[in-house]
Amino acid sequence: MLRSIKVVATALLAGFIATSAFAHNHGKKADDIVTIASGDAQFSTLVTAVQAAGLVETLQGEGPFTVFAPTNDAFAKLPEGTVENLLKPENKAQLQAVLTYHVLGSKVMSSDIAGKELSVATVQGEEVAVDATDGVTVGGANVIKADIKASNGVIHVIDTVILPPSIQ
């Protein structure tokens, strides 16, 4: 009986320590790009896609990154069945290409590009047009909220999913 109590007490203590370590580590990373997106219901489709594409660890990495984050409404604008098709395991490479087309390998705040028109290289490899002369558009998508700061970069919320030219 005493041995059973020790085993249970040890298991409870180990569980408490593991939970405390997780909470501590989770607290340190609470402001990376993935954690911010995961904590906002308007990005649930994006988060699901990032998970299916195997890009969570990448976007939790050191960065810096600029992510043009489409909302659920942006994904809903795609032709019916597109999201479901992209989420299939056999389409992982295409999903990765679409998602990484939304990412720059540097931190770009809206003030850095204000009043400019430029073409920037995405992590996917192709360039996307950015027009910040009257508001900001990226590949034709409107930035509806800019400069959400993360520990490893910045998020700009967009109203349309942008597709790389090689996929269109």
N, CA, C and O atoms as a DFTB+ gen file, in Angstrom:
672 C
 N C O
     1  1       0.822      -1.195       0.000
     2  2       0.000       0.000       0.000
     3  2       0.868       1.262       0.000
     4  3       0.629       2.194      -0.768
     5  1       1.881       1.274       0.875
     6  2       2.771       2.429       0.946
     7  2       3.514       2.613      -0.376
     8  3       3.718       3.736      -0.838
     9  1       3.916       1.484      -0.979
    10  2       4.611       1.561      -2.274
    11  2       3.683       2.170      -3.336
    12  3       4.140       2.968      -4.154
    13  1       2.405       1.815      -3.339
    14  2       1.432       2.357      -4.300
    15  2       1.282       3.859      -4.116
    16  3       1.194       4.602      -5.094
    17  1       1.252       4.301      -2.888
    18  2       1.129       5.731      -2.609
    19  2       2.361       6.468      -3.132
    20  3       2.241       7.549      -3.708
    21  1       3.560       5.876      -2.930
    22  2       4.784       6.510      -3.419
    23  2       4.776       6.602      -4.945
    24  3       5.185       7.615      -5.512
    25  1       4.309       5.543      -5.606
    26  2       4.265       5.541      -7.070
    27  2       3.308       6.623      -7.563
    28  3       3.631       7.372      -8.486
    29  1       2.136       6.701      -6.946
    30  2       1.151       7.716      -7.341
    31  2       1.698       9.111      -7.063
    32  3       1.567      10.004      -7.900
    33  1       2.309       9.308      -5.901
    34  2       2.861      10.615      -5.549
    35  2       3.976      11.006      -6.524
    36  3       4.062      12.161      -6.940
    37  1       4.826      10.043      -6.885
    38  2       5.898      10.311      -7.833
    39  2       5.321      10.684      -9.197
    40  3       5.796      11.616      -9.846
    41  1       4.293       9.949      -9.626
    42  2       3.664      10.241     -10.918
    43  2       3.018      11.621     -10.905
    44  3       3.123      12.368     -11.878
    45  1       2.352      11.960      -9.807
    46  2       1.730      13.285      -9.714
    47  2       2.779      14.392      -9.728
    48  3       2.601      15.419     -10.384
    49  1       3.877      14.175      -8.997
    50  2       4.949      15.167      -8.961
    51  2       5.577      15.316     -10.352
    52  3       5.838      16.433     -10.797
    53  1       5.818      14.200     -11.031
    54  2       6.384      14.261     -12.379
    55  2       5.433      15.005     -13.319
    56  3       5.872      15.807     -14.143
    57  1       4.133      14.738     -13.194
    58  2       3.145      15.429     -14.018
    59  2       3.130      16.918     -13.740
    60  3       3.029      17.727     -14.662
    61  1       3.231      17.281     -12.465
    62  2       3.254      18.692     -12.094
    63  2       4.491      19.386     -12.666
    64  3       4.402      20.494     -13.194
    65  1       5.649      18.720     -12.556
    66  2       6.886      19.301     -13.072
    67  2       6.796      19.458     -14.582
    68  3       7.174      20.498     -15.121
    69  1       6.296      18.429     -15.271
    70  2       6.167      18.508     -16.734
    71  2       5.207      19.618     -17.133
    72  3       5.477      20.368     -18.070
    73  1       4.084      19.726     -16.423
    74  2       3.106      20.769     -16.726
    75  2       3.704      22.148     -16.477
    76  3       3.491      23.071     -17.264
    77  1       4.448      22.289     -15.390
    78  2       5.086      23.574     -15.084
    79  2       6.121      23.926     -16.140
    80  3       6.214      25.077     -16.565
    81  1       6.903      22.933     -16.564
    82  2       7.909      23.187     -17.603
    83  2       7.237      23.588     -18.902
    84  3       7.702      24.500     -19.586
    85  1       6.137      22.910     -19.252
    86  2       5.420      23.256     -20.489
    87  2       4.892      24.678     -20.396
    88  3       5.037      25.463     -21.333
    89  1       4.280      25.008     -19.265
    90  2       3.725      26.359     -19.108
    91  2       4.827      27.409     -19.180
    92  3       4.647      28.471     -19.776
    93  1       5.966      27.104     -18.570
    94  2       7.069      28.067     -18.610
    95  2       7.580      28.236     -20.040
    96  3       7.750      29.356     -20.520
    97  1       7.821      27.115     -20.712
    98  2       8.316      27.201     -22.090
    99  2       7.276      27.805     -23.004
   100  3       7.604      28.598     -23.887
   101  1       6.031      27.441     -22.803
   102  2       4.960      27.983     -23.643
   103  2       4.867      29.500     -23.434
   104  3       4.649      30.253     -24.384
   105  1       5.031      29.927     -22.208
   106  2       4.977      31.356     -21.912
   107  2       6.082      32.119     -22.615
   108  3       5.875      33.252     -23.048
   109  1       7.260      31.509     -22.734
   110  2       8.383      32.174     -23.404
   111  2       8.123      32.334     -24.894
   112  3       8.605      33.289     -25.503
   113  1       7.372      31.419     -25.486
   114  2       7.138      31.461     -26.927
   115  2       5.759      32.018     -27.253
   116  3       5.314      31.918     -28.396
   117  1       5.086      32.591     -26.294
   118  2       3.696      33.002     -26.472
   119  2       3.508      34.046     -27.551
   120  3       2.381      34.298     -27.976
   121  1       4.579      34.651     -27.998
   122  2       4.394      35.714     -28.973
   123  2       5.028      35.416     -30.327
   124  3       5.287      36.343     -31.094
   125  1       5.288      34.123     -30.646
   126  2       5.772      33.841     -31.996
   127  2       4.589      33.872     -32.968
   128  3       3.433      33.901     -32.547
   129  1       4.884      33.867     -34.250
   130  2       3.864      34.019     -35.283
   131  2       2.780      32.952     -35.186
   132  3       1.593      33.269     -35.259
   133  1       3.177      31.692     -35.023
   134  2       2.194      30.603     -34.971
   135  2       1.310      30.723     -33.737
   136  3       0.099      30.519     -33.818
   137  1       1.902      31.048     -32.609
   138  2       1.122      31.165     -31.373
   139  2       0.116      32.308     -31.464
   140  3      -1.021      32.173     -31.011
   141  1       0.525      33.422     -32.042
   142  2      -0.403      34.542     -32.216
   143  2      -1.557      34.132     -33.118
   144  3      -2.719      34.374     -32.791
   145  1      -1.242      33.509     -34.256
   146  2      -2.295      33.078     -35.185
   147  2      -3.200      32.030     -34.541
   148  3      -4.416      32.061     -34.727
   149  1      -2.613      31.106     -33.786
   150  2      -3.398      30.053     -33.134
   151  2      -4.356      30.610     -32.090
   152  3      -5.394      30.011     -31.809
   153  1      -4.010      31.746     -31.523
   154  2      -4.842      32.357     -30.498
   155  2      -5.934      33.265     -31.042
   156  3      -6.656      33.891     -30.265
   157  1      -6.068      33.348     -32.360
   158  2      -7.047      34.239     -32.980
   159  2      -7.951      33.427     -33.903
   160  3      -7.488      32.896     -34.912
   161  1      -9.224      33.327     -33.569
   162  2     -10.173      32.486     -34.310
   163  2     -10.262      32.833     -35.794
   164  3     -10.590      31.965     -36.603
   165  1      -9.979      34.081     -36.173
   166  2     -10.083      34.450     -37.589
   167  2      -9.014      33.782     -38.451
   168  3      -9.077      33.846     -39.679
   169  1      -8.024      33.135     -37.806
   170  2      -6.956      32.457     -38.533
   171  2      -7.032      30.935     -38.422
   172  3      -6.042      30.259     -38.703
   173  1      -8.163      30.381     -38.024
   174  2      -8.226      28.927     -37.811
   175  2      -7.947      28.136     -39.083
   176  3      -7.304      27.088     -39.018
   177  1      -8.411      28.605     -40.230
   178  2      -8.129      27.901     -41.485
   179  2      -6.642      27.983     -41.802
   180  3      -6.043      26.988     -42.211
   181  1      -6.046      29.139     -41.622
   182  2      -4.609      29.307     -41.859
   183  2      -3.809      28.377     -40.955
   184  3      -2.880      27.714     -41.417
   185  1      -4.153      28.324     -39.692
   186  2      -3.434      27.475     -38.738
   187  2      -3.565      26.000     -39.143
   188  3      -2.586      25.255     -39.095
   189  1      -4.760      25.587     -39.537
   190  2      -4.964      24.214     -40.000
   191  2      -4.080      23.928     -41.214
   192  3      -3.474      22.861     -41.308
   193  1      -4.009      24.880     -42.137
   194  2      -3.190      24.712     -43.340
   195  2      -1.703      24.652     -42.992
   196  3      -0.974      23.829     -43.545
   197  1      -1.254      25.503     -42.094
   198  2       0.152      25.510     -41.681
   199  2       0.514      24.168     -41.041
   200  3       1.598      23.634     -41.277
   201  1      -0.389      23.632     -40.237
   202  2      -0.153      22.319     -39.624
   203  2      -0.095      21.232     -40.693
   204  3       0.809      20.397     -40.677
   205  1      -1.052      21.235     -41.620
   206  2      -1.097      20.207     -42.675
   207  2       0.133      20.276     -43.577
   208  3       0.577      19.255     -44.101
   209  1       0.678      21.467     -43.756
   210  2       1.854      21.655     -44.609
   211  2       3.163      21.343     -43.881
   212  3       4.228      21.317     -44.498
   213  1       3.081      21.109     -42.575
   214  2       4.290      20.833     -41.803
   215  2       5.174      22.051     -41.608
   216  3       6.396      21.928     -41.521
   217  1       4.561      23.230     -41.538
   218  2       5.325      24.472     -41.435
   219  2       5.300      25.112     -40.048
   220  3       5.801      26.224     -39.877
   221  1       4.727      24.434     -39.061
   222  2       4.623      25.022     -37.722
   223  2       6.004      25.348     -37.159
   224  3       6.254      26.477     -36.737
   225  1       6.902      24.360     -37.152
   226  2       8.232      24.594     -36.578
   227  2       8.986      25.694     -37.323
   228  3       9.684      26.503     -36.712
   229  1       8.839      25.714     -38.633
   230  2       9.505      26.744     -39.428
   231  2       9.046      28.130     -39.002
   232  3       9.862      29.022     -38.773
   233  1       7.725      28.302     -38.897
   234  2       7.180      29.623     -38.556
   235  2       7.284      29.951     -37.069
   236  3       6.974      31.066     -36.648
   237  1       7.722      28.971     -36.278
   238  2       8.037      29.249     -34.883
   239  2       9.536      29.484     -34.722
   240  3      10.011      29.778     -33.625
   241  1      10.275      29.352     -35.821
   242  2      11.720      29.520     -35.792
   243  2      12.132      30.958     -35.553
   244  3      11.303      31.851     -35.377
   245  1      13.427      31.150     -35.553
   246  2      14.005      32.439     -35.200
   247  2      13.572      33.578     -36.120
   248  3      13.379      34.706     -35.666
   249  1      13.421      33.285     -37.407
   250  2      13.047      34.349     -38.334
   251  2      14.202      35.287     -38.581
   252  3      15.357      34.867     -38.514
   253  1      13.930      36.529     -38.863
   254  2      12.606      37.161     -38.832
   255  2      11.803      36.853     -40.095
   256  3      12.353      36.614     -41.170
   257  1      10.483      36.867     -39.921
   258  2       9.550      36.630     -41.007
   259  2       8.531      37.760     -41.074
   260  3       8.233      38.414     -40.074
   261  1       8.011      37.970     -42.264
   262  2       6.810      38.776     -42.446
   263  2       5.790      37.819     -43.017
   264  3       6.028      37.190     -44.048
   265  1       4.647      37.704     -42.349
   266  2       3.597      36.805     -42.809
   267  2       2.380      37.626     -43.202
   268  3       1.854      38.404     -42.406
   269  1       1.942      37.442     -44.438
   270  2       0.683      38.015     -44.902
   271  2      -0.363      36.955     -44.618
   272  3      -0.483      35.977     -45.355
   273  1      -1.114      37.149     -43.555
   274  2      -1.996      36.117     -43.012
   275  2      -3.437      36.272     -43.503
   276  3      -4.136      37.204     -43.105
   277  1      -3.878      35.354     -44.369
   278  2      -5.274      35.411     -44.825
   279  2      -6.228      34.981     -43.701
   280  3      -5.944      34.051     -42.946
   281  1      -7.340      35.666     -43.614
   282  2      -8.367      35.309     -42.638
   283  2      -9.189      34.123     -43.146
   284  3      -9.051      33.703     -44.295
   285  1     -10.035      33.599     -42.282
   286  2     -10.956      32.537     -42.699
   287  2     -11.821      33.014     -43.863
   288  3     -12.081      32.252     -44.794
   289  1     -12.266      34.265     -43.815
   290  2     -13.077      34.821     -44.904
   291  2     -12.296      34.853     -46.219
   292  3     -12.870      34.657     -47.290
   293  1     -10.987      35.101     -46.136
   294  2     -10.151      35.099     -47.339
   295  2     -10.117      33.697     -47.953
   296  3     -10.239      33.543     -49.168
   297  1      -9.953      32.685     -47.112
   298  2      -9.957      31.305     -47.617
   299  2     -11.323      30.942     -48.193
   300  3     -11.412      30.185     -49.159
   301  1     -12.378      31.480     -47.602
   302  2     -13.736      31.189     -48.080
   303  2     -13.993      31.745     -49.482
   304  3     -14.890      31.271     -50.179
   305  1     -13.214      32.747     -49.900
   306  2     -13.359      33.325     -51.242
   307  2     -12.831      32.397     -52.339
   308  3     -13.190      32.554     -53.506
   309  1     -11.987      31.438     -51.973
   310  2     -11.439      30.515     -52.966
   311  2     -12.571      29.655     -53.536
   312  3     -13.586      29.450     -52.871
   313  1     -12.403      29.157     -54.751
   314  2     -13.445      28.292     -55.327
   315  2     -13.760      27.115     -54.390
   316  3     -12.876      26.595     -53.710
   317  1     -15.006      26.715     -54.369
   318  2     -15.462      25.641     -53.494
   319  2     -14.593      24.397     -53.662
   320  3     -14.317      23.970     -54.782
   321  1     -14.172      23.830     -52.554
   322  2     -13.363      22.614     -52.552
   323  2     -11.864      22.844     -52.604
   324  3     -11.089      21.909     -52.405
   325  1     -11.440      24.085     -52.871
   326  2     -10.003      24.370     -53.003
   327  2      -9.249      24.096     -51.705
   328  3      -8.216      23.427     -51.716
   329  1      -9.755      24.603     -50.601
   330  2      -9.062      24.423     -49.317
   331  2      -9.004      22.937     -48.971
   332  3      -7.949      22.423     -48.599
   333  1     -10.126      22.257     -49.091
   334  2     -10.174      20.827     -48.767
   335  2      -9.186      20.049     -49.637
   336  3      -8.522      19.129     -49.159
   337  1      -9.093      20.416     -50.896
   338  2      -8.170      19.749     -51.816
   339  2      -6.711      20.009     -51.417
   340  3      -5.890      19.091     -51.419
   341  1      -6.401      21.249     -51.080
   342  2      -5.031      21.584     -50.678
   343  2      -4.621      20.879     -49.385
   344  3      -3.442      20.589     -49.184
   345  1      -5.581      20.605     -48.516
   346  2      -5.272      19.982     -47.233
   347  2      -5.020      18.474     -47.338
   348  3      -4.590      17.854     -46.365
   349  1      -5.279      17.886     -48.491
   350  2      -5.035      16.451     -48.679
   351  2      -3.532      16.185     -48.637
   352  3      -2.750      16.959     -49.189
   353  1      -3.123      15.090     -47.984
   354  2      -1.695      14.777     -47.873
   355  2      -0.965      14.742     -49.220
   356  3       0.198      15.138     -49.304
   357  1      -1.632      14.278     -50.258
   358  2      -0.972      14.196     -51.568
   359  2      -0.727      15.565     -52.199
   360  3      -0.004      15.668     -53.189
   361  1      -1.326      16.621     -51.632
   362  2      -1.139      17.978     -52.151
   363  2      -0.284      18.844     -51.229
   364  3      -0.310      20.072     -51.319
   365  1       0.469      18.204     -50.349
   366  2       1.267      18.924     -49.355
   367  2       2.249      19.904     -50.005
   368  3       2.398      21.030     -49.529
   369  1       2.916      19.494     -51.079
   370  2       3.894      20.376     -51.729
   371  2       3.215      21.626     -52.293
   372  3       3.757      22.727     -52.194
   373  1       2.039      21.456     -52.879
   374  2       1.306      22.609     -53.419
   375  2       0.849      23.521     -52.279
   376  3       0.929      24.744     -52.396
   377  1       0.374      22.937     -51.185
   378  2      -0.039      23.723     -50.021
   379  2       1.153      24.497     -49.460
   380  3       1.023      25.672     -49.120
   381  1       2.294      23.855     -49.363
   382  2       3.497      24.548     -48.888
   383  2       3.848      25.720     -49.795
   384  3       4.226      26.789     -49.317
   385  1       3.722      25.517     -51.103
   386  2       4.032      26.595     -52.051
   387  2       3.091      27.777     -51.858
   388  3       3.528      28.928     -51.878
   389  1       1.798      27.499     -51.671
   390  2       0.825      28.580     -51.459
   391  2       1.139      29.317     -50.162
   392  3       1.175      30.548     -50.140
   393  1       1.363      28.580     -49.098
   394  2       1.593      29.217     -47.796
   395  2       2.908      29.989     -47.758
   396  3       2.952      31.098     -47.225
   397  1       3.974      29.429     -48.309
   398  2       5.260      30.128     -48.252
   399  2       5.291      31.334     -49.189
   400  3       6.171      32.188     -49.074
   401  1       4.334      31.407     -50.115
   402  2       4.193      32.604     -50.953
   403  2       3.661      33.778     -50.121
   404  3       3.742      34.930     -50.547
   405  1       3.123      33.484     -48.949
   406  2       2.612      34.496     -48.027
   407  2       3.668      34.939     -47.011
   408  3       3.358      35.689     -46.086
   409  1       4.908      34.482     -47.175
   410  2       5.949      34.732     -46.176
   411  2       7.182      35.360     -46.826
   412  3       7.643      34.924     -47.881
   413  1       7.700      36.399     -46.165
   414  2       8.972      37.014     -46.557
   415  2      10.019      36.607     -45.529
   416  3       9.706      36.424     -44.352
   417  1      11.241      36.468     -45.969
   418  2      12.325      36.060     -45.077
   419  2      12.974      37.207     -44.339
   420  3      14.161      37.150     -44.020
   421  1      12.211      38.248     -44.065
   422  2      12.688      39.394     -43.294
   423  2      11.479      40.058     -42.633
   424  3      10.333      39.775     -42.981
   425  1      11.747      40.926     -41.697
   426  2      10.675      41.640     -41.002
   427  2      10.454      42.972     -41.709
   428  3      11.347      43.818     -41.752
   429  1       9.253      43.151     -42.265
   430  2       8.918      44.384     -42.980
   431  2       7.689      45.016     -42.321
   432  3       6.581      44.485     -42.403
   433  1       7.903      46.135     -41.682
   434  2       6.802      46.864     -41.062
   435  2       6.162      47.767     -42.116
   436  3       6.799      48.100     -43.116
   437  1       4.927      48.157     -41.904
   438  2       4.244      48.997     -42.894
   439  2       4.968      50.328     -43.107
   440  3       4.969      50.865     -44.215
   441  1       5.572      50.849     -42.067
   442  2       6.304      52.118     -42.199
   443  2       7.537      51.983     -43.098
   444  3       8.010      52.973     -43.656
   445  1       8.059      50.756     -43.240
   446  2       9.231      50.521     -44.088
   447  2       8.910      50.682     -45.574
   448  3       9.796      50.962     -46.381
   449  1       7.639      50.502     -45.926
   450  2       7.274      50.513     -47.351
   451  2       6.271      51.601     -47.702
   452  3       5.851      51.702     -48.855
   453  1       5.887      52.404     -46.743
   454  2       4.876      53.441     -46.975
   455  2       5.229      54.299     -48.183
   456  3       6.344      54.808     -48.294
   457  1       4.256      54.454     -49.095
   458  2       4.426      55.278     -50.277
   459  2       5.182      54.613     -51.421
   460  3       5.470      55.257     -52.429
   461  1       5.505      53.333     -51.274
   462  2       6.315      52.647     -52.285
   463  2       5.527      51.569     -53.026
   464  3       4.547      51.024     -52.519
   465  1       5.985      51.285     -54.232
   466  2       5.542      50.126     -55.004
   467  2       6.779      49.285     -55.234
   468  3       7.795      49.803     -55.698
   469  1       6.720      48.009     -54.924
   470  2       7.876      47.159     -55.106
   471  2       7.477      45.706     -55.325
   472  3       6.322      45.327     -55.128
   473  1       8.421      44.927     -55.722
   474  2       8.240      43.494     -55.890
   475  2       9.210      42.834     -54.924
   476  3      10.399      43.153     -54.933
   477  1       8.732      41.930     -54.102
   478  2       9.582      41.325     -53.080
   479  2       9.606      39.808     -53.224
   480  3       8.612      39.189     -53.602
   481  1      10.752      39.228     -52.917
   482  2      10.916      37.775     -52.979
   483  2      10.251      37.130     -51.771
   484  3      10.445      37.557     -50.633
   485  1       9.470      36.100     -52.038
   486  2       8.830      35.341     -50.962
   487  2       9.703      34.142     -50.607
   488  3      10.620      33.789     -51.347
   489  1       9.409      33.524     -49.471
   490  2      10.122      32.315     -49.073
   491  2       9.875      31.202     -50.099
   492  3      10.721      30.325     -50.273
   493  1       8.743      31.232     -50.767
   494  2       8.395      30.235     -51.779
   495  2       9.331      30.334     -52.987
   496  3       9.521      29.350     -53.703
   497  1       9.916      31.514     -53.217
   498  2      10.863      31.674     -54.303
   499  2      10.426      32.637     -55.387
   500  3      11.266      33.190     -56.097
   501  1       9.134      32.845     -55.528
   502  2       8.643      33.789     -56.522
   503  2       8.425      35.148     -55.865
   504  3       8.340      35.255     -54.642
   505  1       8.337      36.177     -56.693
   506  2       8.129      37.525     -56.174
   507  2       6.648      37.867     -56.134
   508  3       5.848      37.345     -56.911
   509  1       6.302      38.760     -55.206
   510  2       4.935      39.250     -55.085
   511  2       4.982      40.774     -55.117
   512  3       5.888      41.393     -54.560
   513  1       3.989      41.365     -55.779
   514  2       3.905      42.823     -55.876
   515  2       3.294      43.406     -54.612
   516  3       2.291      42.912     -54.097
   517  1       3.925      44.470     -54.124
   518  2       3.432      45.189     -52.952
   519  2       3.236      46.641     -53.367
   520  3       4.134      47.262     -53.937
   521  1       2.058      47.174     -53.077
   522  2       1.751      48.563     -53.388
   523  2       1.292      49.246     -52.107
   524  3       0.216      48.960     -51.583
   525  1       2.130      50.153     -51.614
   526  2       1.812      50.867     -50.374
   527  2       1.626      52.356     -50.635
   528  3       1.946      53.189     -49.787
   529  1       1.098      52.689     -51.831
   530  2       0.909      54.101     -52.166
   531  2      -0.441      54.636     -51.695
   532  3      -0.589      55.836     -51.463
   533  1      -1.420      53.754     -51.555
   534  2      -2.754      54.155     -51.089
   535  2      -3.310      52.977     -50.300
   536  3      -4.022      52.139     -50.852
   537  1      -2.987      52.908     -49.006
   538  2      -3.228      51.690     -48.250
   539  2      -2.119      50.726     -48.631
   540  3      -1.078      51.144     -49.138
   541  1      -2.333      49.445     -48.392
   542  2      -1.332      48.452     -48.786
   543  2      -2.032      47.259     -49.411
   544  3      -2.988      46.715     -48.857
   545  1      -1.527      46.855     -50.598
   546  2      -1.979      45.613     -51.214
   547  2      -0.761      44.738     -51.454
   548  3       0.343      45.219     -51.708
   549  1      -1.000      43.447     -51.364
   550  2       0.035      42.445     -51.591
   551  2      -0.541      41.423     -52.549
   552  3      -1.468      40.692     -52.201
   553  1       0.004      41.368     -53.756
   554  2      -0.510      40.431     -54.739
   555  2      -1.990      40.617     -55.010
   556  3      -2.683      39.663     -55.363
   557  1      -2.482      41.839     -54.850
   558  2      -3.893      42.141     -55.060
   559  2      -4.761      42.023     -53.816
   560  3      -5.916      42.448     -53.825
   561  1      -4.221      41.452     -52.748
   562  2      -4.964      41.338     -51.476
   563  2      -4.764      42.614     -50.671
   564  3      -3.672      43.181     -50.647
   565  1      -5.819      43.055     -50.020
   566  2      -5.734      44.238     -49.162
   567  2      -5.222      43.863     -47.780
   568  3      -5.669      42.883     -47.184
   569  1      -4.281      44.651     -47.278
   570  2      -3.857      44.488     -45.886
   571  2      -4.916      45.195     -45.047
   572  3      -5.094      46.410     -45.143
   573  1      -5.616      44.416     -44.224
   574  2      -6.709      44.979     -43.423
   575  2      -6.291      45.277     -41.984
   576  3      -6.987      45.988     -41.259
   577  1      -5.160      44.731     -41.585
   578  2      -4.564      45.072     -40.288
   579  2      -3.074      44.823     -40.418
   580  3      -2.641      43.738     -40.804
   581  1      -2.300      45.839     -40.091
   582  2      -0.848      45.750     -40.270
   583  2      -0.118      45.737     -38.934
   584  3      -0.647      46.124     -37.892
   585  1       1.115      45.275     -39.016
   586  2       2.086      45.420     -37.928
   587  2       1.711      44.724     -36.622
   588  3       1.832      45.316     -35.550
   589  1       1.261      43.479     -36.702
   590  2       1.072      42.683     -35.486
   591  2       2.439      42.091     -35.162
   592  3       2.903      41.163     -35.825
   593  1       3.063      42.636     -34.148
   594  2       4.438      42.263     -33.826
   595  2       4.487      40.895     -33.149
   596  3       3.673      40.578     -32.281
   597  1       5.462      40.099     -33.570
   598  2       5.728      38.789     -32.982
   599  2       7.201      38.729     -32.607
   600  3       7.998      39.548     -33.064
   601  1       7.558      37.764     -31.779
   602  2       8.957      37.651     -31.356
   603  2       9.870      37.310     -32.522
   604  3      11.068      37.589     -32.477
   605  1       9.312      36.707     -33.567
   606  2      10.134      36.294     -34.706
   607  2       9.712      36.964     -36.017
   608  3       9.965      36.439     -37.101
   609  1       9.068      38.126     -35.905
   610  2       8.693      38.858     -37.111
   611  2       7.437      39.672     -36.936
   612  3       7.173      40.226     -35.869
   613  1       6.654      39.738     -38.022
   614  2       5.451      40.567     -38.025
   615  2       4.378      39.893     -38.875
   616  3       4.681      39.191     -39.840
   617  1       3.131      40.116     -38.503
   618  2       1.984      39.615     -39.253
   619  2       1.215      40.803     -39.804
   620  3       0.964      41.782     -39.102
   621  1       0.841      40.699     -41.091
   622  2      -0.071      41.651     -41.714
   623  2      -1.281      40.837     -42.170
   624  3      -1.130      39.876     -42.925
   625  1      -2.459      41.205     -41.727
   626  2      -3.679      40.463     -42.043
   627  2      -4.174      40.881     -43.426
   628  3      -4.281      42.072     -43.719
   629  1      -4.476      39.888     -44.278
   630  2      -4.964      40.179     -45.625
   631  2      -6.333      39.562     -45.859
   632  3      -6.718      38.594     -45.203
   633  1      -7.069      40.149     -46.819
   634  2      -8.462      39.744     -47.058
   635  2      -8.635      38.740     -48.195
   636  3      -9.762      38.366     -48.518
   637  1      -7.532      38.299     -48.805
   638  2      -7.594      37.383     -49.936
   639  2      -6.368      36.471     -49.887
   640  3      -5.272      36.918     -49.549
   641  1      -6.550      35.210     -50.221
   642  2      -5.412      34.302     -50.342
   643  2      -4.695      34.648     -51.649
   644  3      -5.322      34.747     -52.703
   645  1      -3.381      34.828     -51.568
   646  2      -2.608      35.122     -52.782
   647  2      -1.973      33.833     -53.290
   648  3      -1.479      33.019     -52.510
   649  1      -1.993      33.663     -54.589
   650  2      -1.458      32.445     -55.187
   651  2      -0.235      32.763     -56.040
   652  3      -0.238      33.727     -56.805
   653  1       0.805      31.953     -55.904
   654  2       1.990      32.179     -56.722
   655  2       1.657      31.994     -58.204
   656  3       0.817      31.164     -58.550
   657  1       2.304      32.756     -59.072
   658  2       2.036      32.631     -60.516
   659  2       2.170      31.200     -61.033
   660  3       1.453      30.803     -61.951
   661  1       3.084      30.424     -60.449
   662  2       3.303      29.051     -60.921
   663  2       2.128      28.126     -60.617
   664  3       2.054      27.028     -61.167
   665  1       1.216      28.550     -59.754
   666  2       0.069      27.703     -59.372
   667  2      -1.220      28.194     -60.007
   668  3      -2.159      27.415     -60.169
   669  1      -1.286      29.458     -60.367
   670  2      -2.538      30.037     -60.883
   671  2      -2.993      29.392     -62.156
   672  3      -4.026      29.772     -62.706
